[in-house]
Amino acid sequence: MKRLLSGWLLRAAMFSLLLASAAAAATAPNDDLPEIPMVRVKGGCFRMGDAFGSGGADERPVHQVCLHDFYLGKYPVTQKEWVRVMGNNPSQFQGEETLPVENVSYDEVQKFIAALRKRTGKKWRLPTEAEWEYAARGAGKAQKYPGTSKDDELGQFAWLESNSGLTTHPVGEKRPNDLGIYDLAGNVWQWVQDRYDRDYYRQSPRNNPKGDPFGVNRVLKGGSAAKEAYHLRASYRDYQAPDVRGSLVGFRLALPAQ
């Protein structure tokens, strides 16, 4: 009887050890995650929208917005980062792991964020449209594009139709904007958190706006490697259904400032 009990206890101990090992393996991939560089953006107030008079009706009226501090990804999320979290690569343009991930829907991005939150314990999210534009304009400066207002300088900061070969490029190859953030214009479109409403700016709250609460489509910012300068303006707004994958559509991450 003692021998049988001893054997049972041994098997139970081994089973417990296996469970502990499995639990450790489930959390171990945290160590395998690549670092996601973030830039702290000091909050403030700015005039959001088409201050240059060259945009569409949904970029007006220009209105004052005030934001709290937040963190924004130094680069768009790369294919390396996506693969480490999701285990697949949906991108149309592949070949280097530092290419931005693209061809991802808003809904797929939310799954990525949920998985990343679970594995890191951090409150990852997409930036709001106001946060994105504020950061793109170097903390709300009167800039037409991220980094500059001069059309002839845009190619120094962005991959666009005229210099990209209509393909994506590894993140961080162009000049950063005034906050040290790369690829805010061009390369890939970037999902933001907000739902799209063409008239939202007429009713947007002043403090930390989060977009229309009832819309379906989600906002895209920044333009892409296949777009001309007009679409790379900081105030330009596009949109897409959240369940649709878009060619040259990626994203960058945000975090609340603690």
C-alpha positions as CSV (number, residue, x, y, z in Angstrom):
1,M,0.0,0.0,0.0
2,K,2.8,2.4,0.9
3,R,4.6,1.5,-2.4
4,L,1.4,2.2,-4.4
5,L,0.8,5.5,-2.5
6,S,4.5,6.5,-3.1
7,G,4.1,5.8,-6.8
8,W,0.9,7.8,-7.0
9,L,2.5,10.7,-5.2
10,L,5.5,10.6,-7.6
11,R,3.2,10.6,-10.6
12,A,1.2,13.5,-9.1
13,A,4.4,15.5,-8.5
14,M,5.5,14.8,-12.1
15,F,2.1,15.9,-13.4
16,S,2.3,19.1,-11.3
17,L,5.8,19.8,-12.7
18,L,4.6,19.3,-16.2
19,L,1.7,21.8,-15.6
20,A,4.2,24.3,-14.1
21,S,6.5,23.9,-17.1
22,A,3.5,24.4,-19.5
23,A,2.5,27.6,-17.6
24,A,6.1,28.8,-17.8
25,A,6.2,28.1,-21.5
26,A,3.0,30.0,-22.0
27,T,4.6,33.1,-20.5
28,A,8.1,32.6,-21.8
29,P,7.4,34.1,-25.3
30,N,7.4,37.5,-23.5
31,D,11.2,37.2,-23.6
32,D,11.0,36.6,-27.3
33,L,9.1,39.8,-28.1
34,P,11.2,42.5,-29.8
35,E,11.4,45.8,-28.1
36,I,8.8,48.3,-29.4
37,P,10.4,51.7,-29.2
38,M,8.1,54.5,-28.0
39,V,8.4,58.3,-27.8
40,R,6.8,60.2,-25.0
41,V,4.6,63.0,-26.4
42,K,4.0,65.9,-24.0
43,G,0.4,67.0,-24.2
44,G,-0.9,70.4,-25.1
45,C,-3.4,72.3,-27.1
46,F,-3.4,72.8,-30.9
47,R,-5.5,73.8,-33.9
48,M,-6.6,70.5,-35.5
49,G,-7.6,70.3,-39.1
50,D,-6.8,71.9,-42.5
51,A,-5.1,75.1,-41.4
52,F,-3.5,75.5,-44.9
53,G,-6.8,75.6,-46.8
54,S,-5.9,72.8,-49.2
55,G,-8.0,69.9,-47.8
56,G,-11.5,68.5,-47.9
57,A,-14.6,69.5,-46.1
58,D,-14.2,66.7,-43.5
59,E,-10.9,68.4,-42.4
60,R,-12.8,71.5,-41.3
61,P,-13.6,73.5,-39.4
62,V,-10.1,73.9,-37.8
63,H,-10.8,73.6,-34.1
64,Q,-8.9,73.6,-30.9
65,V,-8.0,70.3,-29.2
66,C,-6.2,69.7,-26.0
67,L,-4.5,66.4,-25.1
68,H,-2.9,64.7,-22.2
69,D,0.6,63.2,-22.4
70,F,0.9,59.9,-24.2
71,Y,3.4,57.6,-25.8
72,L,3.5,56.9,-29.6
73,G,5.4,54.3,-31.5
74,K,8.6,55.5,-32.9
75,Y,8.0,53.5,-36.0
76,P,5.0,51.7,-37.5
77,V,4.7,48.1,-36.3
78,T,7.0,45.9,-38.3
79,Q,6.6,42.5,-39.7
80,K,9.0,41.1,-37.2
81,E,6.9,42.4,-34.3
82,W,3.6,41.1,-35.9
83,V,5.0,37.6,-36.5
84,R,6.4,37.3,-33.0
85,V,2.9,38.1,-31.6
86,M,0.6,36.5,-34.1
87,G,2.7,33.8,-35.7
88,N,1.8,34.8,-39.3
89,N,2.6,37.5,-41.8
90,P,-0.3,38.9,-43.8
91,S,1.9,41.5,-45.6
92,Q,1.8,41.9,-49.3
93,F,5.4,43.2,-49.5
94,Q,7.8,40.9,-47.7
95,G,11.5,40.2,-47.7
96,E,12.9,42.1,-44.7
97,E,11.6,41.8,-41.1
98,T,11.9,45.6,-40.6
99,L,9.3,46.4,-43.3
100,P,6.1,47.7,-41.8
101,V,3.4,45.1,-41.5
102,E,0.5,45.9,-43.8
103,N,-2.6,44.4,-45.4
104,V,-4.1,44.2,-41.9
105,S,-7.7,45.1,-41.0
106,Y,-8.7,47.2,-38.0
107,D,-10.2,44.1,-36.4
108,E,-7.0,42.1,-36.9
109,V,-5.0,44.9,-35.3
110,Q,-7.3,44.8,-32.3
111,K,-6.5,41.1,-31.9
112,F,-2.8,41.9,-32.1
113,I,-3.2,44.5,-29.4
114,A,-5.2,42.1,-27.2
115,A,-2.5,39.5,-27.5
116,L,0.3,42.0,-26.8
117,R,-1.5,43.3,-23.8
118,K,-1.9,39.7,-22.4
119,R,1.8,39.0,-22.9
120,T,3.2,42.2,-21.6
121,G,0.7,43.6,-19.1
122,K,0.9,47.0,-20.8
123,K,-2.2,49.0,-21.9
124,W,-1.4,49.0,-25.6
125,R,-3.8,50.7,-28.0
126,L,-4.1,52.7,-31.2
127,P,-3.6,56.4,-31.0
128,T,-6.7,58.6,-31.4
129,E,-6.9,60.7,-34.5
130,A,-6.2,63.8,-32.5
131,E,-3.1,62.3,-30.9
132,W,-1.8,61.1,-34.2
133,E,-2.2,64.5,-35.9
134,Y,-0.8,66.3,-32.8
135,A,2.3,64.1,-32.8
136,A,2.7,64.2,-36.6
137,R,2.9,68.0,-36.5
138,G,5.6,67.9,-33.9
139,A,3.4,68.6,-30.9
140,G,0.8,70.6,-32.8
141,K,3.0,72.9,-34.8
142,A,1.6,74.6,-37.9
143,Q,3.1,72.0,-40.3
144,K,1.5,70.8,-43.5
145,Y,3.3,67.4,-43.4
146,P,4.9,65.5,-40.6
147,G,8.3,67.2,-40.4
148,T,7.9,70.0,-42.9
149,S,5.5,72.4,-44.6
150,K,7.5,72.5,-47.9
151,D,6.4,70.3,-50.7
152,D,10.0,70.0,-52.1
153,E,11.2,68.6,-48.7
154,L,8.5,66.0,-48.3
155,G,10.6,63.3,-49.9
156,Q,13.2,63.6,-47.2
157,F,10.6,62.5,-44.6
158,A,8.4,60.1,-46.5
159,W,8.1,57.3,-49.0
160,L,5.4,58.3,-51.4
161,E,4.4,57.7,-55.0
162,S,7.3,59.8,-56.5
163,N,10.2,58.0,-54.7
164,S,9.0,54.7,-53.3
165,G,8.8,52.5,-56.4
166,L,5.3,51.8,-55.2
167,T,6.5,49.4,-52.5
168,T,7.1,49.6,-48.8
169,H,10.5,50.3,-47.3
170,P,12.1,49.3,-43.9
171,V,11.0,51.7,-41.2
172,G,13.2,54.5,-40.1
173,E,15.1,55.1,-43.4
174,K,13.7,58.6,-43.9
175,R,14.2,61.6,-41.6
176,P,12.1,61.7,-38.4
177,N,9.7,64.5,-37.6
178,D,10.4,67.1,-34.9
179,L,9.6,64.6,-32.1
180,G,11.9,61.9,-33.5
181,I,9.1,59.8,-34.8
182,Y,9.6,58.1,-38.2
183,D,7.3,57.2,-41.1
184,L,4.3,59.3,-40.0
185,A,3.7,60.2,-43.6
186,G,3.9,57.6,-46.4
187,N,5.1,54.0,-46.5
188,V,1.9,52.6,-45.0
189,W,-1.5,54.0,-44.0
190,Q,-2.0,53.9,-40.3
191,W,-5.2,52.9,-38.5
192,V,-6.2,55.1,-35.6
193,Q,-8.8,54.4,-32.9
194,D,-11.5,56.8,-34.1
195,R,-14.7,56.0,-36.0
196,Y,-15.1,58.2,-39.0
197,D,-17.7,60.9,-39.4
198,R,-17.2,63.6,-42.1
199,D,-18.9,66.2,-39.8
200,Y,-17.3,65.2,-36.6
201,Y,-15.0,68.3,-36.4
202,R,-18.1,70.5,-36.0
203,Q,-19.0,68.8,-32.8
204,S,-15.7,67.5,-31.5
205,P,-15.1,68.0,-27.8
206,R,-12.1,70.2,-26.9
207,N,-10.4,67.8,-24.5
208,N,-9.1,64.4,-25.7
209,P,-11.6,63.7,-28.5
210,K,-12.1,60.1,-29.4
211,G,-14.1,60.3,-32.5
212,D,-17.7,59.7,-33.4
213,P,-19.3,57.2,-31.0
214,F,-21.8,55.7,-33.6
215,G,-19.8,55.4,-36.9
216,V,-18.8,52.1,-38.5
217,N,-15.7,52.9,-40.6
218,R,-12.4,53.6,-38.9
219,V,-10.0,56.5,-39.7
220,L,-6.8,56.0,-41.6
221,K,-3.9,58.6,-41.5
222,G,-0.6,59.3,-43.1
223,G,-1.0,58.2,-46.7
224,S,1.2,55.4,-48.2
225,A,4.0,54.6,-50.6
226,A,1.5,54.6,-53.5
227,K,-0.1,58.0,-52.8
228,E,0.9,61.6,-53.8
229,A,1.6,64.4,-51.4
230,Y,-2.0,65.5,-51.0
231,H,-2.8,62.3,-49.1
232,L,0.3,62.6,-46.8
233,R,-0.8,65.9,-45.3
234,A,-1.1,65.7,-41.5
235,S,-4.7,66.8,-41.6
236,Y,-5.8,64.4,-44.3
237,R,-8.5,61.9,-43.3
238,D,-9.4,58.6,-45.0
239,Y,-11.4,55.6,-43.7
240,Q,-12.2,52.0,-44.3
241,A,-14.5,49.3,-42.9
242,P,-12.9,47.7,-39.8
243,D,-13.1,44.2,-41.2
244,V,-11.5,45.0,-44.5
245,R,-7.8,44.4,-45.2
246,G,-6.3,47.3,-47.2
247,S,-3.3,47.3,-49.4
248,L,-0.5,49.3,-47.8
249,V,-2.5,49.7,-44.5
250,G,-0.6,49.2,-41.3
251,F,-0.5,50.9,-37.9
252,R,1.5,52.2,-35.0
253,L,0.9,51.7,-31.3
254,A,0.2,54.1,-28.4
255,L,0.4,53.9,-24.6
256,P,-1.1,56.1,-21.9
257,A,1.5,58.1,-20.0
258,Q,1.7,56.9,-16.4
